[in-house]
Amino acid sequence: MKTGDIGEFEFIKRLTGDCVINTSGIVRSIGDDAAVYDPEPGILQVLTTDLLAEDVHFTRKSISPGNLGYKSLAVNLSDIAAMGAEPRHAFVSIAIPNDISLEYMDEVYTGMKELARIHDTNILGGDTTSSRSGLVINIAVTGSAPSNNLLYRNAAREGDLVFVTGSLGDSRAGLHLILNDLPYTGDNEELYMAHVRPRPHVDEGLFLGGFDGVHAGIDISDGLSSDLGHIADESNRGFIIYADRIPVSDNLSRFCDNYGFDPVKYALEGGEDYVLAITIDPAKAEAIIEEYNKRFEYPLVHIGEITADTLHQLKEPRGELSDLLPGGWDHFKS
């Protein structure tokens, strides 16, 4: 069955069940021209939006509809996590080509709702339209946090230590498997899943935002070399990254051995890992690390420092320094 068989409004009714996860503060959800909710006093609101377009961000043959829905929301929740905020409400706009079935869209929304439940996030509305060129999913997410908890890109300070909350490069390896029709089995399965079903580090961002020694934050969506460059440039600072400290998974190491790639290059330039990169006051780092590592299975990994100059540099194990150019994804250059 296709959307044209039931019409836009019946389609909306079909998908809107179980969209409100947390009723606190909700005045009106789906069903009016706008959703209405009551923000908390003394809390700052944040808003992000991200768009996934077929044949740019995904192909239907390489990702299940459930994973597509999950990832569509995950990339937005990751932006909220990077701010040290808590996600609250999502608004989903979709453009659907006529060759997609209702059952396919049911599964897309099932994937979204699965992740929304994990992070207590309501789906409060959006928009629907037809598409003549492919499936497009655009999601906007609101979040909130006390003002002193928010992490900004421009808040890094000279001498700050740079940490990441997870391994890097797996998603790029998963994309390589997809683009080259390589098997997703065995060690490759986790690499594939890292690309099609990424985990947003929401709990990590919320936890780190609660420490005044944590200064700047960003999620790794375009590659470490590019995203850490955004923190440095916005803060009018530079950085040094240690090549031998960049965390890579055992699966990525085996993948790179098998196909002749450099795992450090994959980690620096991969993108879509959705781990967080943060900067921490060195005087407070030890206490923050201790508390963080009690809470989370994967430890904070120290990979570099923020410098007074504006250079972006990579330090090799034998001490050689080289300029680190942004090598991640750029939608208008890549």
C-alpha positions in Angstrom: 0.0 0.0 0.0 1.2 3.5 -0.9 0.7 6.9 0.8 -1.6 7.9 -2.2 -4.0 5.1 -1.3 -4.9 6.7 2.1 -4.0 10.3 1.7 -1.8 12.7 3.7 -4.1 13.0 6.8 -4.7 9.4 7.2 -1.0 8.8 6.8 -0.3 11.3 9.6 -2.8 9.5 11.9 -1.2 6.2 11.1 2.2 7.3 12.4 1.4 9.5 15.3 0.7 6.8 17.9 3.3 6.5 20.7 5.0 9.8 19.7 4.6 11.5 23.1 7.0 9.8 25.4 7.0 12.4 28.3 3.9 14.4 28.9 5.5 16.8 31.4 5.0 20.4 30.1 3.1 19.3 27.0 0.1 21.5 26.3 -0.7 20.3 22.8 1.1 17.8 20.6 0.3 16.6 17.0 -3.1 17.8 15.7 -2.9 21.6 15.6 -0.9 24.1 13.5 1.8 24.1 16.1 2.8 22.1 19.1 2.6 23.9 22.5 4.8 23.1 25.5 5.8 25.0 28.6 9.6 25.5 29.0 11.1 25.3 32.5 12.0 28.6 34.2 15.7 29.2 34.5 16.5 26.7 31.8 17.9 27.6 28.3 16.3 26.0 25.3 18.4 24.7 22.4 17.3 23.8 18.9 19.0 21.8 16.1 18.0 20.4 12.7 19.5 17.9 10.3 18.4 16.6 6.9 19.1 13.2 5.3 18.5 13.0 1.6 18.4 9.8 -0.4 21.5 9.1 -2.6 23.4 11.8 -0.6 23.3 10.5 2.9 21.9 7.0 2.3 20.6 4.6 -0.3 17.6 2.5 0.4 19.3 -0.7 -0.6 22.1 -0.3 2.0 20.1 0.5 5.1 16.9 -0.9 6.6 14.0 1.5 7.1 14.2 0.9 10.8 17.8 1.8 10.9 17.2 4.8 8.7 14.6 6.2 11.1 16.9 5.5 14.0 19.9 7.3 12.4 17.7 10.2 11.3 16.9 11.0 14.9 20.4 10.0 16.2 22.3 12.6 14.2 20.1 15.3 15.8 20.3 14.0 19.3 24.1 14.0 18.8 24.0 17.7 18.2 22.1 18.2 21.4 24.6 16.0 23.3 27.5 18.1 22.0 25.9 21.1 23.7 25.7 19.3 27.0 21.9 19.5 26.8 19.0 17.1 27.3 16.8 16.4 24.2 13.1 17.2 24.7 11.0 17.3 21.5 11.5 16.3 17.9 9.7 17.5 14.8 9.9 15.3 11.7 9.4 16.5 8.1 9.4 14.0 5.3 9.2 14.1 1.5 8.1 10.7 0.2 8.4 9.4 -3.4 5.5 7.4 -4.7 7.5 4.1 -4.9 7.8 3.9 -1.1 5.2 1.8 0.7 3.3 2.6 3.8 4.9 -0.4 5.5 8.3 1.0 4.7 7.4 4.3 6.4 5.9 2.4 9.3 9.3 0.9 9.9 11.1 4.2 9.5 9.0 5.7 12.3 9.4 2.5 14.4 13.2 3.2 14.3 12.7 6.8 15.3 10.4 6.0 18.1 12.7 3.3 19.5 15.5 5.9 19.9 13.1 8.5 21.1 12.0 6.2 24.0 15.6 5.6 25.0 16.2 9.4 25.5 12.7 10.4 26.7 12.1 12.5 23.6 8.7 13.4 22.2 7.8 13.6 18.5 5.5 16.5 18.5 4.8 17.1 14.8 6.4 18.1 11.5 5.3 18.1 7.9 4.7 15.7 5.1 4.9 16.1 1.3 5.5 14.1 -1.8 8.9 13.9 -3.5 9.9 13.5 -7.2 13.5 12.7 -6.6 13.9 10.5 -3.5 13.2 10.2 0.2 14.1 13.2 2.3 13.9 13.2 6.1 14.4 16.4 8.0 14.2 16.4 11.8 14.4 19.3 14.3 15.1 18.6 17.9 14.8 20.9 20.9 16.7 20.5 24.1 17.3 22.2 27.4 19.9 22.7 30.0 20.9 25.1 32.8 22.8 28.0 31.3 26.1 27.0 33.1 25.9 23.5 31.7 25.9 24.3 28.0 29.1 23.6 26.0 30.0 25.9 23.1 32.5 25.6 20.4 34.1 29.0 21.2 34.9 28.2 24.8 38.2 26.3 24.5 41.1 27.8 26.4 44.8 27.7 26.0 46.2 24.6 27.8 42.9 22.7 27.8 43.2 19.0 27.3 41.3 17.4 24.4 39.3 14.2 25.0 37.0 12.0 23.0 34.2 9.8 24.3 34.7 6.9 21.9 36.7 5.3 19.2 36.9 6.9 15.8 36.8 5.8 12.2 34.4 2.8 12.4 31.6 4.6 10.5 33.9 5.5 7.6 34.8 1.8 7.4 31.2 0.9 7.4 30.6 3.3 4.5 33.5 1.8 2.6 31.8 -1.6 2.9 28.5 -0.2 1.6 30.0 1.7 -1.3 32.1 -1.3 -2.5 29.5 -4.0 -1.9 31.7 -5.8 0.6 30.2 -8.3 3.1 28.8 -6.9 6.4 29.5 -10.2 8.3 32.0 -11.1 11.0 34.2 -8.3 12.2 32.7 -6.1 9.5 29.2 -6.2 11.0 30.0 -3.8 13.8 31.6 -1.4 11.4 28.6 -1.5 9.2 26.3 -0.9 12.2 28.4 2.0 13.3 27.5 3.7 10.1 23.8 2.8 9.8 22.9 2.8 13.5 25.2 5.3 15.3 24.7 5.8 19.0 24.4 9.5 20.1 26.4 10.2 23.2 23.6 12.0 25.0 24.3 10.7 28.5 27.9 11.5 28.2 27.2 15.0 27.0 24.7 15.6 29.8 27.2 14.3 32.4 30.2 16.4 31.1 28.1 19.5 30.9 27.6 19.4 34.6 31.3 20.1 35.3 32.6 23.7 35.3 36.0 22.4 34.2 34.6 21.2 30.9 34.8 24.1 28.5 34.1 23.3 24.8 32.3 20.5 23.0 31.4 19.2 19.5 30.2 15.9 18.1 32.3 14.1 15.5 30.0 14.2 12.4 32.4 15.5 9.7 35.7 13.9 11.0 37.9 14.7 13.9 40.3 16.9 11.8 37.4 19.1 10.7 35.3 19.1 13.8 38.2 19.8 16.2 39.2 22.6 13.8 35.8 24.2 14.4 36.4 24.4 18.1 39.9 25.8 17.5 38.7 28.4 15.0 35.7 29.5 17.0 37.9 29.8 20.1 40.7 31.6 18.2 43.1 28.9 19.3 45.1 26.0 17.9 45.6 22.3 18.8 48.0 19.5 18.8 46.7 15.9 18.4 48.8 12.9 19.2 48.6 10.3 16.5 49.3 7.4 18.8 46.6 8.4 21.3 43.6 8.4 18.8 41.4 5.6 19.8 40.5 3.0 17.1 38.6 -0.2 17.6 40.1 -3.6 17.1 37.6 -4.1 14.3 38.9 -1.0 12.5 42.5 -2.1 12.9 41.7 -5.5 11.3 39.7 -3.8 8.5 42.6 -1.5 7.7 45.1 -4.4 7.8 42.9 -6.3 5.4 42.3 -3.5 2.9 45.6 -1.6 3.2 44.3 1.6 4.9 45.8 3.8 7.6 43.6 3.6 10.7 44.8 7.0 12.0 43.8 8.6 8.7 40.4 6.9 8.9 40.0 8.1 12.5 41.0 11.7 11.6 38.9 12.0 8.4 36.1 9.6 8.8 33.0 11.4 10.1 29.6 10.2 11.3 31.1 8.6 14.4 29.0 10.8 16.6 31.3 10.5 19.6 32.0 13.8 21.4 35.2 15.8 21.5 35.6 18.0 24.5 38.2 20.3 26.1 38.9 20.2 29.9 40.8 22.5 32.2 44.0 20.5 33.0 43.7 21.4 36.7 40.3 19.7 36.9 40.8 16.9 34.4 41.9 14.2 36.8 38.8 14.5 39.0 36.4 14.7 36.0 38.0 11.7 34.4 37.7 9.7 37.6 34.0 10.5 38.0 33.3 9.9 34.2 35.1 6.5 34.2 33.0 5.4 37.2 29.8 6.1 35.2 30.6 5.0 31.6 31.9 1.8 30.2 34.2 3.4 27.6 36.7 5.8 29.2 37.5 9.4 28.3 40.5 9.3 26.0 43.1 12.1 26.1 44.2 12.8 22.6 45.7 16.3 22.6 45.9 19.9 23.8 44.6 23.3 22.9 47.4 25.8 22.1 47.8 29.6 22.1 48.5 29.8 18.4 46.0 29.0 15.6 47.8 26.0 14.2 46.2 22.7 13.7 48.9 20.1 14.2 49.4 16.3 14.4 52.2 14.9 16.4 53.7 11.6 15.4 55.0 9.0 17.9 58.6 10.1 17.2 57.8 13.7 17.8 57.4 15.1 14.3 54.8 17.8 13.9 52.8 18.3 10.7 49.9 20.6 9.8 46.6 18.8 10.0 44.3 19.9 7.3 40.5 19.3 7.5 39.9 16.0 5.7 36.4 15.1 6.7 33.1 15.4 4.9 32.1 18.6 3.1 28.8 18.5 1.3 29.9 21.0 -1.3 33.4 19.7 -1.9 33.5 16.0 -1.1 
